[in-house]
């Protein structure tokens, strides 16, 4: 079945450092790809998404490009802040045999940004 | 501000007890979901519902059941709690249609400990 792989971390960076969190996926079809973020004590929230190859999702200074040739959707930010400390989940949508799709999540990557 | 609320943030139960986890959304969403979140495993779908009284099994439904009597409320039931059900439980909702396009909104989670 479809799956998502991402480094689990924890990743620790200094403020203003460049961030990359790698995400690769396996899918039989053409899934949509997502990054969700979970701040301490909160539920997940959508950070960005891309629905087709070569699309770039962006939000709050974060970017990710849907690369079909490398089956990747790496998350990047040019300059992280302490407030970016959170757990980041890469995910894809899987088209099920029924009419209803589902979202498959990676294991999550914990990011700590220190001043 | 859109909201998904869960009845408890922390819950401690004993083995064999029947446990109810409640989730309410105020966005008039058709789809509702229950996930469990475990370290290194990401989120795994337990059940979802696409309409009142309608439900579909997710990846790990064993030991769980659900109830959706009203559109805004989706309950997860552990018929006889076991220690391997100790986990973080997350509820989510989304508009009707494909989760490949429609954002899921998450509650803050319930951390359940079964002794």
Boltz contact constraints between the chains, C-beta under 6 A:
constraints:
  - contact:
      token1: [A, 32]
      token2: [B, 100]
      max_distance: 6.0
  - contact:
      token1: [A, 42]
      token2: [B, 108]
      max_distance: 6.0
  - contact:
      token1: [A, 43]
      token2: [B, 90]
      max_distance: 6.0
  - contact:
      token1: [A, 43]
      token2: [B, 106]
      max_distance: 6.0
  - contact:
      token1: [A, 43]
      token2: [B, 107]
      max_distance: 6.0
  - contact:
      token1: [A, 43]
      token2: [B, 108]
      max_distance: 6.0
  - contact:
      token1: [A, 43]
      token2: [B, 109]
      max_distance: 6.0
  - contact:
      token1: [A, 44]
      token2: [B, 106]
      max_distance: 6.0
  - contact:
      token1: [A, 46]
      token2: [B, 103]
      max_distance: 6.0
  - contact:
      token1: [A, 93]
      token2: [B, 99]
      max_distance: 6.0
  - contact:
      token1: [A, 93]
      token2: [B, 100]
      max_distance: 6.0
  - contact:
      token1: [A, 100]
      token2: [B, 50]
      max_distance: 6.0
  - contact:
      token1: [A, 101]
      token2: [B, 98]
      max_distance: 6.0
  - contact:
      token1: [A, 101]
      token2: [B, 99]
      max_distance: 6.0
  - contact:
      token1: [A, 101]
      token2: [B, 100]
      max_distance: 6.0
  - contact:
      token1: [A, 102]
      token2: [B, 45]
      max_distance: 6.0
  - contact:
      token1: [A, 103]
      token2: [B, 99]
      max_distance: 6.0
  - contact:
      token1: [A, 105]
      token2: [B, 42]
      max_distance: 6.0
  - contact:
      token1: [A, 105]
      token2: [B, 43]
      max_distance: 6.0
  - contact:
      token1: [A, 106]
      token2: [B, 42]
      max_distance: 6.0
  - contact:
      token1: [A, 107]
      token2: [B, 40]
      max_distance: 6.0
  - contact:
      token1: [A, 107]
      token2: [B, 42]
      max_distance: 6.0
  - contact:
      token1: [A, 108]
      token2: [B, 42]
      max_distance: 6.0
